[in-house]
């Protein structure tokens, strides 16, 4: 029996040839230098922060070169797939404003001419290329059971030999086609393996965009191409898909670096043009228990899921800025020199990536987010807060809608100045920092008043009563307002100036700062707030009287 006859026995319904698929998926009509990248996750739940970093870069490079960014779903390991896993990935990308040019939009929708973009829907394509390799004597059916493979592994471990299916350990490699056909006809289960032409003692040289020149032993493993369920493993699917989708740059995690010899060999024997590879370092964190570095974990770390940032209301732009700081070593310097500029104006450079991985620092991300929000206009903060609270805090959303102009003015307090106030690191911070500004929330959430130096309630009521009766004037500018507080202080036996009190503490009951603190706490229950004068201007006379009368 010839190899071609064996191939027809295994795949009798496959009539297309590799040449047919070359015509179906021709080279892209793009400008010279245009980059085609892909994000190729498994539909296992959510996008990981490390994957988001890869995706940002994979989106940014095509943007810089008028190229194409593809979302391909690698679901050939059906056991790992979860319900609505594709929709979850697409939602995560949408939440981070990462738009795809081609690819899966949901479990049933996609866009682009180089699909299907879900691997389980490309089964016939993989079978065509597997059939072609069998016809050429470069692939074969393997009937070894899982138990036999495990037994071989134990023998290799015992003899301290390389682990794998190769050479004399490849028991099905040299079966005759007649024996193969007989076993297939009687229903023996099998998989399709590569018949590797490689020699382990030979070396292959590979240039990685991040790591530079790397030398590997040539692959001699007869790796699995097609599993018993008819679907391909990653190695085979990646090579076929990236060729037919005309991917020019493959970006992926460093865990795939050891598989490069297999992929180089597959690209070669299939006659495919080799794309450029960039194996990105892992995103790490310091383990709280051991103090040692470890990979950021979906299972252990809430900050590993990109949905966490959406739920917290951390601006998409801030997360992107942070990821770019760990993506390129010179980005932070660029950002400091160009505050407020769109990160897309930064030119990405693979050579500026760390080959050893990056340490994830949530506090640094939060600080970047705080700075980012502080640079927004009050209108922008309002609009973003509205989007966040509509999904996560309907009560506060209704208040922002009801008091639109008031809310915008509230967000404008201490904003338009050289060093704007930085209360909010995320949109979920807004309610905890501003609830007292809304009467509907004040009585419900106020708790205890945080009185400071002046704690005697009778003294506090005396200060507030005299202030309302004699010193409060709604028309005062800020300087006049503060002078009146000094007058009030002096009348009640407090120093007009803090320095006077410090020089003669026995002469005064306190100082003007203590008086203003009483007003601040009476208005808000808090000892730390933004500019008190601006808060009171927003409140107006009637609301100020109502707040101060609540002190009993």
ZAPA-893950 format. One record per residue: x, y, z of N, C-alpha, C in turn; residue in one letter. Coordinates in steps of 0.2 Angstrom, whole numbers, plus 5000, padded with zeros to 4 digits. Layout:
% ZAPA-893950
XYZXYZXYZA ...
END
This chain:
% ZAPA-893950
500449945000500050005000500450065000X 500350114996500750174995500550225001X 500950275002500750325007500150365004X 500050374998499450404996498850364997X 498850304996498250254997498150255005X 498650255009498550265016498150325018X 498450385015498150445016497350455014X 497250415009496550415006496050375011X 496350325014496050275019495850315025X 496350355027496250395033495750455032X 495850485027495450545025495050545018X 494650495018494250485011493850545009X 493650585013493150645011493550705010X 494150705011494550765010494750775003X 494450814999494650824992495050884990X 495050934995495450994993496150974995X 496651014991497351004992497651074995X 498251064998498551135000498551184995X 498651164989498551214983497951254983X 497351214984496751244984496651304990X 496951284996496951335001497351395000X 497851384996498351444995497951494990X 497451464986497051504982496451544986X 496251504991495651524995495951585000X 496551575002496851625007497451655004X 497351694999497951724995498351765000X 498951784998499351835001498951905002X 499051935007498651995008498852055004X 498452095002498652154998498752215002X 499352215005499452265010500152305008X 500152365011500752405009501452365012X 501952375009502552345011502752365018X 502952325022503052335029502452325034X 501852315031501252315035501352245039X 501152255045501152195050500552165051X 500452095051499852065053500052025059X 499652035064499751995071499051965073X 499151925078498551895080498551885088X 497951885091497851865098497551805098X 497751745100497551685100497351645106X 496951665110496751635117496351575116X 496351535121495851485122495251515126X 494651485124494051515128493951485135X 494451505139494451465146494151515151X 493851575150493651615155493751685154X 494351705155494451785155495151795152X 495251855150495851875148496351895154X 496951865154497451875159497851935157X 498051975162498452035161499052025157X 499351965158499951955153499751945146X 499151915145498851915138498651985136X 498452025140498252095138498852135136X 499352125139500052155137500152135130X 500152075129500352045122499852075117X 499252075119498752105114498752175113X 498952215118499052285116499652295111X 500152255112500752265107500552235100X 500152175101499952145094499452195091X 499052235094498652285091499052345089X 499552365093499852435092500352425085X 500652375084501152365079500752375072X 500152335071499752345065499552425064X 499352455070499152525069499752565067X 500352545069500952585067501152575059X 500852525056501052505050500552495045X 499952515047499352505042499252425041X 499352385046499252315046498552285048X 498552225050497952195052498052155059X 497552165063497552125070496952075070X 497152015071496651965071496551935078X 495851915079495751875085495551805083X 495951755085495851685083495751655089X 495251605090495051565096495351495095X 495851485099496151415099495751365104X 495251335102494851295106494851225104X 495451195102495551125100495551085106X 495751115112495751075118495051085121X 494551045119493851055121493651055128X 494051015132493951005139494051075143X 494551115140494651175144494151235142X 493751225137493351275135492751285139X 492551345141491951365145491451395141X 490851385144490251415140490351495140X 490151515134490251585132490951615133X 491451565133492051595134492351645128X 492051635122492251685117491951745118X 491351745120491051815122491351845127X 491551815132491951845138492651875136X 492951845131493551875129493451935125X 492951925120492751985116492552045121X 492152035126491952085131492552115134X 493052075136493652105139493952145135X 494052125128494452175124494052235122X 493352225122492952285121493052335126X 493052305133493052355138493752395138X 494252365135494852405135494952435128X 494452445124494452475118494952445113X 495052385113495452345108495052325103X 495052355097494652335092495052285087X 494652235085494952185080494752205073X 495252185069495152195061494752135058X 494952075061494652015059494651965065X 494151925064494151875069493451855072X 493451825078492851805081492551865085X 491851875084491551925087491151895093X 490951825092490551785097490651715096X 490251675099490251605097490051585090X 489651635088489351615081489451675076X 489751725078489951785073490651795072X 490851815066491551835065491551885059X 492151915058492251965053492951945049X 492951955043493551945039493551885034X 493951885029493951845024494451785024X 494851785030495351725031495051675037X 494451675038494151625043494051565040X 493751515044493451525051494051545055X 493851585061494351605065494351575072X 493851525072493851475078494051405076X 494651385079494951325076494551265076X 494051255080493651195079493251195073X 493151255070492751255064493251255058X 493851245059494351235053494651165053X 494251115055494451045056494651015049X 494251035044494451005037495051035034X 495251095036495851125034496451085036X 496451075043496951035046497050965043X 496450935042496450865039496750865032X 496650925028496950925022497750925022X 497950965027498750975027499050905030X 498650875035498850815038498850755033X 498350755028498350705023498950715018X 499050785017499650795012500350775015X 500450775022501050755025501050675025X 500450645026500450575025500650545018X 500350585013500550565006501250575005X 501550615008502350635007502750585012X 502450545016502850505020503050545026X 502850605028503050645033502550645039X 502050595039501650595045501350525044X 501050495050500850425050500350415056X 499950365056499450355061499850315067X 499750335073500050305079499550275083X 499650205085499150175089499350165096X 499850195098500050185105499550215110X 499450175115498950195120499250245125X 498850275129499150325134499550285139X 499350225140499750175145500450165142X 500450145136501050135133501550195133X 501250255131501650315131501950325138X 501550315143501750325150502350275152X 502250215150502750165151503450185148X 503350205142503950235138504350285142X 503950335145504150395148504550365155X 504250315158504550295164505250265163X 505250225157505950195155506450245154X 506250305150506650355148506950395155X 506450405160506650435166507150385170X 507050325170507450275173508150275170X 508150275163508850275160509150345159X 508850395162509050465161509150485154X 508650465150508650485143508150545142X 508150575136507650625134506950595134X 506550635137505850615137505450635130X 505150585127504750605121504750545116X 504350555111504250495106504650515100X 505250475100505750485095506150425094X 506550415088506950365087506650295089X 507050255093506850185094506250185099X 506050245102505450245106504850255102X 504950275096504350295092504150225089X 503750185092503550115091503150115084X 502750165083502350155077502650185071X 503250215071503550255066503650205060X 503850145061504150105056503650045054X 503050055056502550005054502450005047X 502249955044502149955036501449985035X 501350015029500650045028500149985028X 500349925026499849875026499549865033X 500049855038499849845045499449905048X 499649965046499250025048498550025045X 498550005039497850005036497449945039X 497749895041497349835044497149855051X 497549895055497249915061496749965061X 496850015056496350065055495650035053X 495649985049495049945047494649905052X 495049885057494749845062494549895068X 494649955067494350005072494850025078X 495550005077495950025083496050105083X 495950135089496050205089496750225088X 496850285085497450315083497450385083X 498050415083498150485082498650495076X 498750555073499250565068499850605071X 500450575069501050605072501450625066X 501850675067502350695062502950645062X 503150625056503750585055504350635054X 504650655060505150705060505750685056X 505950735052506650715048507250745052X 507050775058507650805061508150755065X 508750785066509250755070509450795076X 509350765082509450805088510150835089X 510650805086511350825087511450885082X 511050905077511050955073510751025077X 511051075075510751145078510351185073X 509851215076509551265071509651335075X 509751385071509751455073509151495072X 508951525077508251565077508351635080X 508051685076508151755079507451775082X 507451785088506851815091506951885092X 506351915091506351995091506452025098X 506351985103506452005110507151985112X 507351925111507851885114508551885109X 508451905103508951895098509151825096X 509751815094509951745092509951695097X 509551635095509551585100509651515096X 510051475099510251405095509951355099X 509551315095509251255098509451185095X 509351135098509451065095508851065090X 509051025084508451015079507950975082X 507350985080506850935083506850865080X 506850815084506750745081506150715084X 505750745088505150715091504650705085X 504350645086503750635081503150665085X 503050725085502550755089501850745086X 501350745090500650735088500450795084X 500050775078499850835074499050835075X 498750775075498050775075497850725081X 497450745085497250705091496650655089X 496550605094496050555092495350585091X 495150645093494550675092494550715085X 495050705081495150735075495350805075X 495450835080495650905081496450915082X 496750965079497450965080497750995087X 498350975088498651005094498951075092X 499151115097499351185096499851195090X 500351145091500951155086500751155079X 500351105077500051105070499551155068X 499151165073498651225071498951285070X 499351305075499751375074500051375068X 500451335065500851335059500351345053X 499851305053499351305047498951375047X 498751395053498351455054498751515052X 499351515055499751585054499951585047X 500051535044500251535037499651555033X 499051525033498451545029498151605031X 498251635037497951695039498551755037X 499051725035499651775033499851815038X 499951785044500251815050500951835048X 501151895050501851915049502251915055X 501951925061502251925067501851885072X 502251835075501851795081502151815087X 501651845091501851865098501551815103X 501951795108501651745113502151745119X 501951705124502251705130502951655129X 503351675134504051635133503951565135X 503351535137503251465138503251425132X 503151465126503151425120503851425117X 504351455120505051455117505351395116X 505251345120505551275119505251235113X 504651265111504251225106504551255099X 504951305099505151335092505451285087X 505851245090506151195085505651155081X 505051135085504551095082504151145076X 504051205078503751245073504151265067X 504751275069505251295063505251235058X 505251175061505251115056504551105053X 504051125056503351115053503251165047X 503551225048503451285043503851255037X 504451225039504951205033504651155029X 504451095032504151035028503551055025X 503151105027502551125024502651175019X 503251195018503351245013503151315014X 503051335021502751395022503251445024X 503151515022503551565024503551575031X 504151585034504251585042504051655044X 503551665049503451735051503951755056X 503951815059504451835064504151815071X 504551795075504251775082504551825087X 504151845092504251875098504051845104X 504451815108504251775114504351825120X 503751845123503751895128503851865135X 504251905139504351875146503751875150X 503751835155503151825159502951885163X 502351895165502151955170502151915177X 502651945181502751915188502451955193X 502451925199502251965205502651935211X 502651975217503051945223502451915227X 502551855228502151815232502051835239X 501451855242501451885248501651835254X 501551765253501751715258502451705258X 502751695252503451675251503951725250X 503751785248504151835246504551825240X 504451775236504751755230504351775224X 504751785218504351805212504051745209X 503451755207503051695203502651725198X 502351685193501951705188501351735191X 501051795188500451815190499951765188X 499451745193499051685192498351705192X 497951675187497251685187496951655193X 497151605196496851565201496951605208X 497551635209497751665215497651745216X 497751775210497751845210497151885207X 496751915210496251955208496452005202X 497052035203497252085198497452045191X 497451985191497651945185497151955180X 496551955182495951965177495852035175X 495752045168495652115166494952135168X 494552095169493852115172493852145178X 494452135182494452165189494552245188X 494852265183494952335182494352375180X 493952335176493352365174492852365180X 492852315184492452315190492652365195X 493252385195493552435200493452505197X 493352515191493252575188493952605187X 494452565186495152595184495152615177X 495252675175495252695168495652645163X 495352625157495652585152496352615150X 496352685149496952715147497452715152X 497252715159497852705164498152635164X 497752585163497952515163498452505157X 498252535151498652535145499352565146X 499252625149499852665151500352625155X 500052595160500452555165500752495161X 500352455157500652395153501152415149X 501152475146501652505141502352515145X 502252535151502852545155503252485156X 502852425157503252365158503352325151X 503052355146503152325139503752355136X 503952415137504552445134504852485139X 505552475140505852505146505952585145X 505852615139505952685138505252715138X 504752685139504052715139503952765144X 504152745150504052785156504352855155X 504952855153505352915152504952955147X 504652925141504252955136503652985139X 503352955143502752975146502853035151X 503353035155503553095159503653155155X 503953145149504153205145503553225141X 503053185140502453195136501753185140X 501753215146501153195150500453215146X 499953175146499353185143499353165136X 499853155133499853135126499653055125X 499353045119499052975118499652925117X 499552875121500152825121500252795114X 499752795109499852775103500352815099X 500552875101501052915098501752885099X 501852845104502452815106502652755101X 503252755099503452705094503652645098X 503352585097503552525101504152495098X 504552465102505252435100505352365104X 505352315100505452245103506052245107X 506552285105507252275108507252315115X 506752345116506652385123506252335128X 506052275126505652235130506152195134X 505952175140506352135145506252065143X 506852025142506751955140506651915147X 506751945152506751905159506051915162X 505551955159504951965161504852025165X 504252045168504152105171503752095178X 503952135183503652125189503052175189X 502452135190501852175191501752215197X 501652275197501552325203500852355203X 500452325206499752355207499752425209X 500152445214500252505217500452565212X 500952545208501152585203500552595197X 500252545196499652555191499152605194X 498952595201498552635204498752715204X 499452725205499652785205499652815198X 499752785193499652805186498952825185X 498552785187497752795186497552855190X 497852865196497752935200497952995196X 498552985193498753045189498353055183X 498153005180497853005174497153045175X 496753025180496153045182496153125184X 496753135187496853205189496953255183X 497153225178497253275172496653275167X 496053245169495453245165495053315167X 494653335162494253385164493653365169X 493353405172492753395176492253355172X 492153375166491653345162491753275160X 492453265159492653195157492553155163X 492753175169492653135175491953115176X 491553165175490753155176490553105171X 490753115165490553065159490752995161X 491352985163491652915165491352895171X 491252935176490852915182490152885181X 489852925176489152905174489152835171X 489652815167489652755163489852695169X 490252715173490452665178489852655183X 489552705186489052695191488352665188X 488252685181487652655178487652575178X 488252545178488352475178488452445185X 488752485190488952455196488652495202X 488352555202488052585207487452635205X 486952595204486352635201486152695205X 486152685212485952745216486352805215X 487052795215487452855214487352875207X 487252835202487152855195486552905195X 485952885198485352925198485552995201X 485952995206486153065209486553105204X 486953075201487353105196486953135190X 486453095188486053115183485553175185X 485353165191484853215194485253285195X 485853285197486253345199486853355194X 486653355188487253355183487653415184X 487453475183487853535184488253535190X 487853525196488153525202488753465203X 488653415200489153355200489753375196X 489653405191490253425187490653485190X 490253525194490653575198490953545204X 490653495206491053455212491653425210X 491653395204492253365201492753415199X 492553475198493053535196493453565202X 493253545208493553575214494253555214X 494753605214495453595215495753555209X 495353565203495553525197495953575192X 495753625191496053675186496653715190X 497153685192497653715195498353675193X 498953705195499553675193499653605195X 499453595202499453535205498753515206X 498353475202497753465203497653405209X 497053405212496953365218496953295215X 497153245219497153175216496853125221X 496153145222495853095227495653035224X 495453035217495152975214495752935210X 495852875212496252825208495852785204X 495252775205494752735201494052765202X 493652745197492952775198492552745203X 492752695206492452665212492652705218X 493152745218493352795223492852855224X 492452865219492152935219491652935224X 491152885225490652885230490952895237X 491452845239491752855246492052925247X 492252955242492553025243492053085242X 491453075240491053125239490353115241X 490153065244489453045246489153105251X 489553135255489353195259489153255255X 489253255249489053315245488353305242X 488053245244487353235242486953225248X 486453265249485953265255485653195255X 485453165250485153105250485553045253X 486253055253486653005256486953025263X 486853095264487253115270487053085277X 486353085278486153055284486152985284X 486152945278486152875278486952855279X 487452885277488052865277488552905281X 488352955285488852995288489152965294X 488852925298489252895304489452945309X 490052935312490252985317490653045314X 490553105317490953155315491653155318X 492053165313492853165315493053225318X 492853245323493053305327493853295328X 494153355328494953355329495053385336X 495453445335495653475342495053495346X 494553525343493953545346493453495346X 493353465352492853405353492253415357X 492253475361491753485366491153505361X 490553475362490053485357489653555358X 489753575365489453645366489853695363X 490553685363490953735360490853735353X 490753675350490653675343490053705340X 489453695344488853725342488853805343X 489253825348489353895349489753925343X 490253895341490653915335490153925329X 489853865327489353865322488853915322X 488553925328487953975328488254045327X 488754065330489054135329489254145322X 489554085319489754095312489154105307X 488554075308488054085304487654155305X 487654175312487354235313487754295311X 488354295312488754355311489254355305X 489554295304490154295299490054265292X 489554225291489454195285489154245280X 489454245274489154295269489254255262X 488654235259488754195253489054225247X 489154295248489454335242490254335243X 490454315248491254325249491654285244X 492154325242492654285239493154245244X 493554205241493954155246494354195251X 494654245249495054285254494654315259X 494154345257493654375262493354325267X 493154275264492854215268493354195273X 494054185272494554165276494654225282X 494654285280494754335284494154335289X 493554325287493054315292493054265297X 493354205295493554155299494054175305X 494554215302495054245307494654285312X 494154325310493854375314493454325319X 493054275317492754235321493154205327X 493754175324494254145329494454195334X 494554255332494854305337494254325342X 493654325340493054345345492954285350X 493154225348493054165353493654145356X 494154185356494754175360495254125356X 495254125350495754085346496154125342X 496754105341497254145337497054155330X 497154215327496954225320497454195315X 498054185318498654155314498854095318X 499054035314499353975317499953995321X 500354035318501054055320500954085327X 500454125328500354165334500254115340X 499754065338499654015343500253975345X 500653955340501253915341501753955346X 501754025345502254065349501954075356X 501254075357500954085364500354035365X 500453975365499953925365499453935372X 499753965377499353975383498954025383X 499054075378498654135377497954125373X 497954065369497354055365497053985367X 496453975365496053915365496253865359X 496553895354496753865348496853915343X 496753895336496953945331496453935325X 496453975320495953985315495953915311X 496453875311496453805308495953765312X 495953765318495453725322494753755321X 494653815320493953845318493753815312X 494153825307493953795300493853725300X 494253685304494153615305493453595307X 493253635312492553625315492053635309X 492153685305491653695299491753635294X 492353615293492453565288492053495290X 492153475297491853415299491153425300X 490853485302490153495302489853485295X 490153505290489853505283489953435281X 490453395282490553335279490653275283X 490753285290490853235295491653215294X 491953235289492653215288493153265290X 493753245292494253295293494653315287X 494653275282495053285276494553295270X 494453345267494053355261494453405256X 494153405250494453465246494353535249X 494453585245494453655247493753665250X 493753685257493153695260492753755258X 493053805256492753865253492353845247X 492653805242492353785236491753735237X 491853695242491253655244490653695247X 490853745251490253785254489953835248X 490353855243490053885238489553845234X 489753785233489253735230488653725234X 488753715240488153705245487653765244X 487853825245487453875246487153885253X 486853945254486653965261486253915264X 485653895260485153855263485453795266X 485853755261486053695263486653695268X 486953745269487453755274487153765281X 486553805281486253805287485953745289X 485653705285485353635286485953585289X 486553595286487053545288487253565295X 487353625296487653655303487153635308X 486453645307485953635312485853555314X 486253515310486153445312486653425318X 487053475319487553465325487153475332X 487053415335486653425342487053395347X 
END
